[in-house]
């Protein structure tokens, strides 16, 4: 696993051993960031950070503010090692997403969600995220390709989805 583009392009990152996490493949990461466009001056939330690779990719590509949240101790250890490898300054919350969201006070331009595939609280999560979403925010779910998400969660409406093998990216934004 590596950083695909930006100031740390090519830097190899650490990942957790075993089947407890599924790092986002480089091909999916590249497609994700190509679809989002420029990161310069943008804010990025990686709510289920895993190894931290997505948040670090956003920072490498110029995101001004990057916030990551993770609650598994082994994953937090890997995230901290990867942050040290990059030398980036960013915010890391070592807690469950339900306790992190209320502590975040400003909306984000991009919110990336990659919860465990067995996660079943999509509606609750999207409702809780609403204070962190502004008119042009993009919320992206990484899910198992065979999993279907709703077309809308409150004010957030699905506008695109792309499949990459066993993975699917689903994009949401507020309707004008």
C-alpha positions, 0 to 999 in steps of 0.5 A, a space after each residue: 500500500 502506498 500514497 498514489 499522488 501528491 507530495 508523498 507520492 510513492 511512499 509505502 505505508 504500513 497496514 494491519 496484518 490479517 483479515 480484520 481490515 481491508 485497505 483500500 486498493 491503490 486502483 480504488 484510491 486513485 479513482 476516488 481522488 480523481 473523481 473528487 478533483 483538487 484537494 488544495 484548501 479543502 477539508 477531509 474527514 476519514 471516519 473509519 480510518 483503518 491504516 490512515 491511507 485515505 486521509 494521508 492521501 488527501 493530505 499528500 494531495 493538498 487538503 488543508 485540514 485532515 481529520 481521521 477517526 479510528 477506535 481499534 487500538 492496533 489500527 491506531 498504532 498503524 495510523 500513528 506509524 504512517 503519520 510519522 512516516 509522512 511527517 504530516 500534521 493532522 487530527 487523529 481521534 482515537 475513539 468510536 465514530 459516535 463519540 467523535 462526530 459530536 466533537 467536530 464543530 466545522 463542516 467538511 468538504 469531503 467525508 469518507 466512510 469505510 466502515 466494516 462491511 457488516 456495518 448496519 447503521 447507515 441511516 443513523 450515521 448519515 443523520 449524525 453527519 448532517 451538522 458536518 455537511 455543507 451545501 457542496 460537501 461530498 460524502 463517499 461510502 466504500 462498501 462491498 460491491 453487492 451491498 445496496 445503499 439507499 438513494 437518499 439519507 435525509 438531505 443527502 442524495 446519491 448522485 453516483 456509484 462506481 464499482 471496482 471488483 468487490 468494492 463500490 464507491 457511492 457518492 452523496 451530496 445535498 440537492 440544490 
